[in-house]
Amino acid sequence: MKNITHSSALVIVCLATAGCARNPNVDIAGSYFPGWMLALAGAVAATGAAHQLLRRKGVMRAAGHPALIYPSMVLLFTCLFWLCFFA
């Protein structure tokens, strides 16, 4: 029984540290920035562009409360940019 517990603990530790194999930093002009920070900056810009597009189309009134819509859009664009450029 002790051998099974030790083996399963080893498997859990290996699975937990499997994501640590790649360095998530990006070299920009000699400084290393976390990739998520660049994805977040791009997401804020994309959300601003989406706001302008939605406002021109007249969809803003039907879209919902801005306190829910804009953070959700930033999160969506951040995850998409991270997957497209850094994953």
C-alpha positions as CSV (number, residue, x, y, z in Angstrom):
1,M,0.0,0.0,0.0
2,K,2.9,2.4,0.8
3,N,4.4,1.7,-2.6
4,I,1.2,2.6,-4.4
5,T,0.9,5.9,-2.5
6,H,4.5,6.8,-3.2
7,S,4.0,6.0,-6.9
8,S,0.8,8.1,-7.2
9,A,2.4,11.0,-5.4
10,L,5.3,10.9,-7.8
11,V,2.9,10.9,-10.8
12,I,1.0,13.9,-9.3
13,V,4.3,15.8,-8.9
14,C,5.4,15.0,-12.4
15,L,2.1,16.2,-13.9
16,A,2.1,19.4,-11.8
17,T,5.6,20.4,-13.0
18,A,5.1,19.5,-16.6
19,G,4.0,23.0,-17.5
20,C,7.3,24.4,-16.2
21,A,9.3,23.1,-19.2
22,R,9.1,26.3,-21.3
23,N,10.2,29.8,-20.3
24,P,7.2,32.2,-20.9
25,N,9.4,35.3,-21.2
26,V,9.9,37.3,-24.5
27,D,13.1,39.2,-25.3
28,I,12.2,42.8,-26.4
29,A,15.2,45.2,-26.9
30,G,17.3,43.3,-24.4
31,S,14.7,43.2,-21.6
32,Y,12.6,40.1,-20.8
33,F,8.9,40.6,-20.5
34,P,6.3,37.9,-19.5
35,G,4.3,36.9,-22.6
36,W,1.0,37.4,-20.8
37,M,1.8,41.0,-20.3
38,L,2.2,41.5,-24.1
39,A,-1.0,39.5,-24.7
40,L,-2.8,41.7,-22.2
41,A,-1.6,45.0,-23.8
42,G,-2.7,43.7,-27.2
43,A,-6.1,42.7,-25.7
44,V,-6.7,46.1,-24.3
45,A,-6.0,47.6,-27.8
46,A,-8.3,45.0,-29.5
47,T,-11.1,45.7,-27.0
48,G,-10.8,49.4,-27.8
49,A,-11.1,48.6,-31.5
50,A,-14.0,46.3,-30.8
51,H,-15.7,49.1,-28.8
52,Q,-15.4,51.4,-31.7
53,L,-16.8,48.8,-34.1
54,L,-19.7,47.9,-31.9
55,R,-20.6,51.6,-31.3
56,R,-20.6,52.3,-35.1
57,K,-22.8,49.3,-35.7
58,G,-25.2,50.4,-33.0
59,V,-25.0,47.2,-31.0
60,M,-23.8,48.8,-27.7
61,R,-27.3,49.2,-26.2
62,A,-28.2,45.5,-26.8
63,A,-24.7,44.2,-25.8
64,G,-25.3,44.4,-22.0
65,H,-23.7,46.2,-19.1
66,P,-20.3,47.5,-19.9
67,A,-18.9,46.4,-16.6
68,L,-19.4,42.8,-17.7
69,I,-18.8,43.2,-21.4
70,Y,-15.4,44.9,-21.5
71,P,-13.5,42.8,-18.9
72,S,-14.9,39.7,-20.6
73,M,-13.6,41.0,-24.0
74,V,-10.2,41.7,-22.5
75,L,-10.0,38.2,-21.0
76,L,-11.1,36.7,-24.3
77,F,-8.6,38.6,-26.4
78,T,-5.8,37.9,-23.9
79,C,-6.4,34.2,-24.0
80,L,-6.6,34.2,-27.8
81,F,-3.4,36.2,-28.2
82,W,-1.6,34.0,-25.7
83,L,-2.7,30.9,-27.6
84,C,-1.9,32.3,-31.0
85,F,1.5,33.8,-30.3
86,F,3.0,32.2,-27.2
87,A,1.6,28.7,-26.9
